[in-house]
Amino acid sequence: MREVPRRPAWIEVDLDAIAHNYRLVRGRIGPDRRVLAVVKANAYGHGAVPVARRLVTEGADMLGVATAEEGHELREAGIIAPVLVMGAAGAAQIPGMLAAGLTATAYSAASLDAILGAGDAGHPVPFHLKLDTGMGRLGLVAGELPEALARLSGRRGRASMTGIFTTLSSSDDPDDPFTASQLRLFASALQAVRDAGFSPGFVHVANSGGIIDHPPSWLDTVRPGIMLYGVHPSGRSSRMDLRPALTVKSRLVLVKEVPAGTPIGYGRAFVTRRPGRIGTIPIGYADGIPRLFAEEGHALVRGRAAPYAGRISMDHCMLDVTDLPQAAEGDEVVLLGRQCAAEITADLAAGWARTISYEILARLGSRLSRLPRSGAEPENSL
């Protein structure tokens, strides 16, 4: 089959940066703890399969995804490392997960029943038990734990608790005492689990915020997510030498001269105040570029800021390149990442969109090709 040239809008992913960030995690927690590397949401927009492969090569002990579908994607790509499906899965999905060697999460009485129902004495279903210690999302609360343990004790041959975990709600704030409160609740529940005769192998609480600022949360396994991709959990988090791994790029496909008073884009929300030059790039909100970028954001052209001009469309957006007289059709444009000495970070972009860096990365669409690179630059001829 003839290869179709790529659209001039794409994402470059620096796998060496991800490896660097993984090694920072490993160096911080020491050699005796394990790492459950989170690659959910298409590895936070970076491309789950190549990222997962690199993390496994670097030594990750387990991979974490949110859905069964994400786990099957890794298996279909030939990745055989242990994979935990951390989110909700329906009862009908459990047999397929078991067949694919995916580890399920029991996060409620009903989900525990589904796991027990899928196993038999010869083929117990591996699962991690999730506890709700204050997130209010998935997980058994303290009052539900005794009954759950009793049911498990009566049907030990059908399921195997290979891990136990919880989610910290406020670990991105080093000074918030709620994290310590959650750790106390988790420790009490973990003791009850062990007293009932269970020995979960993976005990994990520390997310990126926990790894960075809450050493008591490290336990025997840590669960890094956003920090693997070079982004701190929040502006409150202590600084580490994280390297951003993702760059969103496009090219100017049209540069036109316009007179003063020219309306640009839907709703004529932008009108030129002087004679100028408007550049169009073929990327828009269908690719995950927030419409709010148009209010105060900019892209990078030839290492300089080019403000958005007019509303961002589904498939295109315009830039004011009046102050960049050398800008020309075919020039590379960076919407997120570094170009020359200038950089648009996920945190900066999140400020423009009035959201958080996680959303900026995770919403990047599937229409954008992911070009992983390691050691050498990828081929960018488009």
FENCOR-V285159 format. One record per backbone hydrogen bond with DSSP energy under -0.5 kcal/mol. NH is the residue of the N-H (numbers start at 1). CO is the residue of the C=O. E is the energy in kcal/mol with one decimal. If there is no record, write none. Layout:
NH/CO/E + NH/CO/E
This chain:
9/7/-2.2 + 10/249/-2.5 + 11/369/-2.9 + 12/247/-2.8 + 13/371/-1.9 + 14/12/-0.5 + 14/245/-3.1 + 15/13/-1.1 + 15/373/-2.4 + 16/373/-0.6 + 18/14/-1.6 + 19/15/-2.4 + 20/16/-2.4 + 21/17/-2.4 + 22/18/-2.4 + 23/19/-2.4 + 24/20/-1.7 + 25/21/-1.9 + 26/22/-2.6 + 27/23/-2.8 + 28/24/-2.0 + 29/25/-2.3 + 30/26/-1.3 + 33/30/-0.7 + 34/220/-2.6 + 36/34/-0.5 + 36/222/-3.1 + 37/35/-0.8 + 37/62/-2.4 + 38/224/-2.5 + 39/37/-0.5 + 39/64/-2.8 + 43/39/-1.9 + 44/40/-2.4 + 45/41/-2.1 + 46/43/-1.9 + 47/42/-2.8 + 51/47/-1.7 + 52/48/-2.9 + 53/49/-2.5 + 54/50/-2.0 + 55/51/-2.5 + 56/52/-2.5 + 57/53/-2.2 + 58/54/-2.1 + 59/55/-0.7 + 59/56/-0.9 + 60/55/-2.6 + 61/35/-1.6 + 62/35/-1.5 + 63/82/-2.4 + 64/37/-2.6 + 65/84/-2.8 + 71/67/-1.6 + 72/68/-2.6 + 73/69/-2.0 + 74/70/-1.4 + 75/71/-2.0 + 76/72/-3.0 + 77/73/-1.1 + 78/75/-1.9 + 79/74/-2.3 + 80/78/-0.6 + 83/101/-0.5 + 84/63/-3.1 + 85/83/-0.5 + 85/103/-3.1 + 86/65/-3.2 + 86/84/-1.0 + 87/66/-0.6 + 93/90/-1.6 + 94/90/-0.8 + 94/91/-0.7 + 95/91/-0.6 + 97/93/-2.2 + 98/94/-2.7 + 99/95/-2.4 + 100/96/-1.7 + 101/98/-1.1 + 102/97/-3.0 + 103/83/-2.9 + 104/102/-0.5 + 104/126/-1.5 + 106/128/-2.6 + 107/105/-0.7 + 112/108/-2.0 + 113/109/-2.1 + 114/110/-2.1 + 115/111/-1.9 + 116/112/-2.6 + 117/113/-2.5 + 118/114/-0.9 + 118/115/-0.6 + 119/115/-0.9 + 119/116/-0.5 + 120/123/-0.9 + 123/120/-0.7 + 125/158/-2.5 + 126/124/-0.6 + 127/160/-2.3 + 128/104/-2.4 + 129/163/-2.5 + 130/106/-2.8 + 130/128/-0.5 + 131/165/-2.7 + 132/140/-2.5 + 133/131/-0.8 + 139/107/-1.5 + 140/130/-2.4 + 144/141/-1.8 + 145/141/-0.8 + 145/142/-0.9 + 146/142/-0.6 + 148/144/-1.8 + 149/145/-2.6 + 150/146/-2.1 + 151/147/-2.2 + 152/148/-2.2 + 153/149/-2.4 + 154/150/-1.5 + 155/151/-0.6 + 155/152/-1.0 + 156/153/-0.7 + 158/155/-1.7 + 159/155/-0.7 + 159/156/-0.5 + 160/125/-2.6 + 162/127/-2.1 + 162/160/-1.3 + 163/127/-1.0 + 164/202/-2.7 + 165/129/-2.4 + 166/204/-1.1 + 167/131/-0.5 + 168/205/-0.5 + 173/170/-1.7 + 174/172/-0.6 + 176/173/-1.3 + 177/175/-0.5 + 179/176/-1.1 + 181/177/-1.6 + 182/178/-2.4 + 183/179/-2.3 + 184/180/-1.9 + 185/181/-2.0 + 186/182/-2.5 + 187/183/-2.5 + 188/184/-2.0 + 189/185/-2.2 + 190/186/-3.0 + 191/187/-2.0 + 192/188/-1.7 + 193/189/-2.2 + 194/190/-2.3 + 195/191/-2.6 + 196/192/-1.3 + 197/194/-1.7 + 198/193/-1.9 + 202/162/-2.1 + 203/201/-0.7 + 204/164/-2.0 + 204/202/-0.6 + 205/217/-0.6 + 205/221/-0.7 + 206/217/-1.1 + 206/221/-0.5 + 211/207/-2.8 + 212/208/-2.3 + 213/209/-2.5 + 214/210/-2.1 + 217/214/-2.4 + 218/215/-2.1 + 220/203/-0.7 + 221/203/-1.3 + 221/218/-0.6 + 222/34/-2.5 + 223/206/-3.4 + 228/225/-1.8 + 229/225/-0.5 + 229/226/-1.2 + 230/227/-1.6 + 231/226/-1.4 + 237/234/-0.8 + 242/240/-2.1 + 244/242/-0.6 + 245/229/-1.5 + 247/12/-2.2 + 248/336/-2.6 + 249/10/-3.2 + 249/247/-0.6 + 250/333/-2.4 + 251/8/-1.1 + 252/331/-2.2 + 253/251/-0.6 + 253/280/-2.7 + 254/280/-1.0 + 256/278/-2.5 + 258/276/-2.8 + 261/272/-3.1 + 262/259/-1.0 + 263/261/-0.5 + 264/270/-3.0 + 268/265/-1.7 + 269/266/-1.1 + 270/264/-0.9 + 272/262/-2.3 + 276/258/-2.8 + 278/256/-2.4 + 279/319/-2.9 + 280/254/-2.7 + 281/317/-2.6 + 282/251/-0.6 + 283/281/-1.7 + 285/313/-2.4 + 286/314/-2.0 + 287/284/-1.8 + 288/285/-1.3 + 289/284/-1.6 + 290/288/-0.8 + 293/290/-1.6 + 294/291/-1.5 + 295/292/-1.6 + 296/292/-0.7 + 296/293/-0.5 + 297/293/-2.8 + 299/306/-2.4 + 300/334/-2.5 + 301/304/-2.7 + 302/332/-0.6 + 304/301/-1.6 + 306/299/-2.9 + 308/297/-1.6 + 309/318/-2.7 + 310/308/-0.5 + 313/316/-2.2 + 317/281/-1.9 + 319/279/-3.1 + 320/307/-3.2 + 321/277/-2.0 + 321/319/-0.9 + 324/321/-1.8 + 327/324/-2.1 + 330/252/-3.3 + 331/328/-2.3 + 333/250/-2.9 + 334/300/-2.1 + 335/248/-2.7 + 335/333/-0.5 + 336/248/-1.2 + 337/344/-2.3 + 339/342/-2.6 + 342/339/-2.0 + 344/337/-2.8 + 345/343/-0.6 + 349/345/-2.6 + 350/346/-2.2 + 351/347/-1.8 + 352/348/-1.7 + 353/349/-1.8 + 354/350/-0.6 + 354/351/-0.7 + 355/350/-2.5 + 359/356/-0.6 + 360/356/-1.6 + 361/357/-2.1 + 362/358/-2.8 + 363/359/-2.0 + 364/361/-1.2 + 365/287/-2.3 + 368/365/-1.1 + 369/9/-0.7 + 369/367/-0.6 + 371/11/-3.2 + 371/369/-0.6 + 372/370/-0.7 + 373/13/-2.8 + 376/374/-0.8 + 380/378/-0.5 + 382/380/-0.6
